[in-house]
Structure formats: C-alpha cells, structure tokens
Amino acid sequence: MRTALIVLSSVLGLLFVVTGGVKVLRVRQSLRIRERLGVPPRLWPVIGCLEAAGGAGLLLGIAAPALGLAASLGLAALMTGAVAARLRAREPASAVALDVTVFALVAMPLVLHAATGS
C-alpha cells in the first residue's frame, strides 16, 4: 500500500504544482477557464498558490506523512470548490466528473490512513 501511496502522491503532487503554476502565471487558456467559471480575477492566483502548495505538500508528504495528509485535506477542499464552480457555471458533465475523480484521488491518502490506522 505504501508504493501505491508514493505513486499517487507523486503524480498528484506534480499535477497540482503545474496547474497551480499555470494559474499564478496567468496562462491564457487558464484565464479563459477562469472567465467561463466566473471566478473573480483576484482569486485565481490565490487558488493557484494553494494548488501549488498542496502539490508540494503531497510530494514532501512522501517523507513526512503528516504533511501529506494535511495537503490531501486541503486539496480535497479545493476540489470541492472546483466541483461547485463547475456546477454553478453549468459545465458539461464530463468536466464535473473529472473534478470529482480528482477529488476522490486526493482524498485517497486520507482513506488509506484511516483504514490502516497509520
């Protein structure tokens, strides 16, 4: 189970560092998504910083499990907001489903921790 957690944390950590960076750097495609979702411009880089910090926390959490769990919890909260934003903007079901899937993946370390008691 440890190997699965390392792989999951690595992949998700890198994903969130990149997606957070894209928001902070205000990449054009990212700004179009922001507009479509109706997210205020001042909030977008904040979300990006939180995503990047969560991604870094997942990566560092491989060596410091408590940090990884905290990052997982924070990213789960962010993904809850992402799902809500997509629903509010009446995004296609496939986009909502993708965010729900990412939510489930970032919550997995919490579930594994609770299941193993470690």
Secondary structure, 3 states (H helix, E strand, C coil): CHHHHHHHHHHHHHHHHHHHHHHHCCCHHHHHHHHHHCCCCCCHHHHHHHHHHHHHHHHHCCCCHHHHHHHHHHHHHHHHHHHHHHHHCCCCHHHHHHHHHHHHHHHHHHHHHHHHCC
